[in-house]
Amino acid sequence: MNTKDILNLILLIILIAPLIGTMIPMDSIHFMTVMGTSMEPVITSDDIIVISSGKTSVELGTIISYYYHFEDNSSPSVITHRVIGFAPEGYRTKGDACANADNYVVAPEDVIGVMRFKIPYLGALIHFANTLMGLFMLVILPAIILIIQEIRYLMRMEEDRDEACK
């Protein structure tokens, strides 16, 4: 496979991926990176978790993601913990790595959804991509390499055309 074929394949993927993405009903599925360690070893900061927000029943032991509203009225944080009990106002939760249960009750309207599965190690790549070095290694450097390859290809084509004209 030569450089032109690779570039054509990349272009095809770039054009088709958004079309496929619009065919999948994503309003009930959320992909989330994990920031903390409260759910280790079940979920680590190197994982991506897939949350389903459709009509699902929350049972004892279910891992849920929800909005937690801090007392300083800042924007809410997303927390993912396991349901360990029920209260009239909602759910009692606890991180698997935490010694104590959370000191609040999660209201049903704050629940984003239920964790369906995790994608191991992909979160590490996402966290790396959000750094300056990650941006350089994953975006800028490959773009420079592709540009150099394309320039070399165009120069060779020009040389071949000049030789054919002689």
C-alpha positions in Angstrom: 0.0 0.0 0.0 1.6 3.2 -1.1 1.3 6.7 0.5 -1.5 7.7 -1.9 -3.6 4.7 -0.9 -3.0 5.4 2.8 -4.1 9.0 2.4 -7.2 8.0 0.4 -8.1 5.5 3.1 -7.7 8.2 5.8 -9.8 10.6 3.8 -12.5 7.9 3.4 -12.5 7.2 7.1 -12.8 11.0 7.9 -15.7 11.3 5.5 -17.6 8.1 6.5 -17.1 8.2 10.3 -19.5 11.2 10.9 -22.1 9.5 8.7 -21.9 6.3 10.7 -21.9 8.3 13.9 -25.2 10.0 13.0 -26.9 6.5 12.5 -26.2 5.4 16.0 -28.6 6.8 18.6 -26.0 8.4 21.0 -28.5 10.4 23.1 -28.8 7.5 25.5 -25.1 6.5 25.5 -22.3 8.5 27.1 -18.5 7.8 27.0 -16.7 9.2 30.0 -13.1 9.3 31.2 -12.4 8.6 34.8 -10.5 11.2 36.8 -10.3 9.8 40.4 -9.4 6.5 42.1 -12.5 6.0 44.2 -13.7 3.0 42.2 -10.4 1.2 41.9 -9.8 -1.6 41.1 -13.1 -2.0 39.2 -12.6 1.3 37.3 -9.3 3.0 37.0 -8.3 6.4 35.6 -7.0 4.6 32.5 -10.5 3.4 31.6 -13.3 4.9 29.5 -16.7 3.9 30.9 -19.8 3.6 28.8 -23.0 4.9 30.5 -26.5 4.1 29.4 -29.1 6.8 30.3 -32.1 5.1 29.0 -34.9 3.8 31.2 -33.0 1.4 33.3 -33.7 0.2 36.8 -31.1 1.0 39.4 -30.5 -2.0 41.7 -28.3 -2.6 44.7 -24.7 -2.9 43.5 -25.3 -1.0 40.2 -22.6 1.5 39.3 -24.2 4.9 38.4 -22.8 8.2 37.2 -24.5 11.3 38.6 -24.1 15.0 39.0 -22.9 16.1 42.5 -23.7 19.7 43.4 -21.1 21.3 45.6 -22.2 23.7 48.4 -20.3 26.7 46.7 -22.8 26.6 43.8 -20.1 25.9 41.3 -20.9 23.7 38.3 -21.7 20.2 39.3 -19.2 17.4 39.0 -19.8 14.0 37.6 -19.2 11.2 40.0 -19.4 7.4 39.3 -20.0 5.3 42.4 -21.8 2.0 43.3 -25.4 2.0 44.8 -25.2 0.5 48.3 -28.7 1.4 49.5 -31.9 3.3 48.9 -33.5 6.3 50.7 -36.8 8.0 50.2 -35.0 10.9 48.4 -32.8 8.6 46.1 -29.7 6.4 46.2 -27.0 5.9 48.8 -23.6 5.5 47.1 -20.0 4.6 47.9 -16.8 4.4 45.9 -15.4 0.8 46.0 -12.0 2.1 47.2 -13.5 4.3 49.9 -13.9 3.2 53.5 -17.1 5.1 54.1 -20.3 5.6 52.2 -20.9 9.0 50.6 -22.5 11.5 53.1 -25.3 12.5 50.7 -28.2 10.9 48.9 -28.2 11.0 45.1 -31.6 12.3 43.8 -33.0 10.3 40.8 -33.0 13.4 38.6 -29.2 13.8 39.1 -28.5 10.3 37.8 -26.9 10.5 34.3 -27.1 6.7 33.8 -25.9 3.2 34.6 -22.5 1.9 33.7 -22.7 -0.8 31.1 -19.1 -1.6 30.5 -15.6 -0.2 30.5 -12.9 0.1 27.8 -9.6 -0.5 29.6 -6.5 1.8 28.9 -8.3 4.0 26.4 -8.7 6.7 29.1 -4.9 6.9 29.4 -4.7 7.8 25.7 -7.4 10.5 26.2 -5.7 12.0 29.2 -2.4 12.0 27.3 -4.0 13.6 24.2 -5.2 16.5 26.5 -1.5 17.4 27.3 0.7 19.6 25.2 3.0 16.6 24.5 0.0 14.5 23.5 -1.3 17.1 21.1 2.2 17.2 19.5 2.6 13.4 19.3 -0.9 12.5 18.2 -1.9 15.5 16.0 0.9 17.8 15.0 3.7 15.2 14.3 1.5 12.9 12.2 0.3 15.9 10.2 3.8 17.0 9.5 4.8 13.5 8.4 1.8 13.3 6.1 2.6 16.8 4.6 6.2 15.8 4.0 5.2 12.5 2.4 2.7 14.3 0.1 5.3 16.9 -0.9 7.8 14.1 -1.8 5.1 12.3 -3.8 4.2 15.4 -5.7 7.9 16.1 -6.4 8.4 12.6 -7.8 5.3 12.9 -10.0 6.7 16.2 -11.3 10.1 14.6 -12.1 8.4 11.7 -13.8 6.3 14.0 -15.9 9.4 16.0 -16.9 11.2 12.9 -17.9 8.2 11.7 -20.0 8.2 15.0 -21.8 11.8 14.7 -22.9 
